[in-house]
């Protein structure tokens, strides 16, 4: 990718992929949230580096916004819910941790295979970045299907958001500022709503296990 050294970019992509796999493998909600925070900081640094190199204030602003909003405010809100709920374990369903990691590894291979048509492009960082972005989207979808604690499923949604953000960034070499701000606003509003719903679950069921939601079915 132009503007960022190949070695530095590969290091950031390694952090993003490793953090995604670690989230899937985590057995505690706090660990999963911590790994997502690390991942979001890495995404923010990537955006900031691109903006500084090209002297683009709007890109730098987006990077700062990511650091404050996604890597700062969202984890604080979710950790507050965790403290109130005393939730520790991720709540395994369908797949155990080891099996989940194997599936995530397979999804990573699929992500690289999906981007194979782009291998003819000269920028290796672009191809790898797009493959990692798609892998993160797959990890988020997997997490939402195999875990039954509401906060972990929220982390899955946030993983998907990071993946979509990265895919757009690598495809367009930096998305328009208004698009990024709109996306950030939507995510923050969504998290606030989820926090409110989580507190309602705690009041009604004293748990964040989504299995309790089955009682709402007619």
Secondary structure, DSSP 8 states (H G I E B T S, - for coil): -TTS-HHHHHHHHHHHHHHHHHHHH-SBHHHHHHHHHHHHHHHHHHHHHHHHHHT-HHHHHHHHHIIIIIIIIIHHHHHHHHHHHT--B--B-SS-HHHHHHHHHHHHHHHHHHGGGGGGSS-HHHHHHHHHHHHHHHHHHHHHHHB-BHHHHHHHHHHHHHHHHHHHHHHHTS--HHHHHHHHHHHHHHHHHHHHHHHHHHHHHSS-BGGGGGGG--
